[in-house]
Amino acid sequence: MFRSLCIVSVGLAGLTLCVLTCRGEEEAKKPDCVFVGTPNDVVAKMIEMASITKDDKVCDPGCGDARMVVAAARAHGCQGIGYEIDPDRIAEAKALIKKRKVENLVRIESKDIFTVDYRENTVILMYLLPNMILKLVPQFEQLKPGSRIVAHNYPIGGVEPTKEIEFKSNEDNVSHTLYLYVTPLKKATN
Ligand SMILES: C[S@@+](CC[C@H](N)C(=O)[O-])C[C@H]1O[C@@H](n2cnc3c(N)ncnc32)[C@H](O)[C@@H]1O
């Protein structure tokens, strides 16, 4: 009897350890790129290109300190959601939301951007690396027709932009390329 109880206890302890280890691994997923903030005047230009209104649901996959969704909410009173997995950035994002008093409009979720369902969003504002953007294309293809995606510096590979502009930032004195896509996404011809 005592021996059986010991075997069951050891088994349960092992199972618990395994579950905790697996959860620990899940939570420890590292960001696929480092944080580099988009200058605020470039963010404002992206918001203008996306023709955002108060009825839009704006999303920034890999939101960093949430400057894009916060700026969109402040400018147009729209809802915003940012996805981020770096705990330090999430803390900064939450602080900015509070500082700019947009808690009623903007929220941050600690989620890997590759696991998100974006279908409820009508606008995507993003600054991600080309390989990350490519991986998100199947999710973006599910957006409602007429949704807008604005990408900073890196385009969506293999997709024809609706509009492409160069914008010189007064903050860093650098020219930034901005790409607008209106869904459904159109395959590039070359
Ligand atoms: C280049 S920064 C852009 C930040 C912000 N969108 C901006 O333009 O100011 C990219 C952000 O994506 C986050 N990131 C990278 N991989 C991610 C992933 N798999 N899931 C969620 N966030 C991720 C990084 O932590 C970083 O803050």
The ligand as an ORCA input file, in Angstrom:
! r2SCAN-3c Opt
* xyz 0 1
  C      10.763     46.903    -34.719
  S       9.815     46.862    -33.214
  C       8.429     47.895    -33.666
  C       7.694     48.489    -32.485
  C       6.503     49.386    -32.837
  N       5.563     48.679    -33.682
  C       6.972     50.637    -33.528
  O       6.970     50.644    -34.775
  O       7.345     51.596    -32.830
  C       9.132     45.203    -33.253
  C       8.537     44.707    -31.948
  O       8.030     43.387    -32.165
  C       8.188     42.630    -30.976
  N       8.147     41.195    -31.335
  C       9.100     40.482    -31.983
  N       8.701     39.219    -32.193
  C       7.457     39.113    -31.666
  C       6.510     38.041    -31.583
  N       6.762     36.835    -32.095
  N       5.321     38.290    -30.970
  C       5.054     39.516    -30.424
  N       5.911     40.561    -30.496
  C       7.098     40.377    -31.099
  C       9.534     43.094    -30.432
  O       9.644     42.838    -29.044
  C       9.499     44.592    -30.776
  O       9.016     45.354    -29.693
*
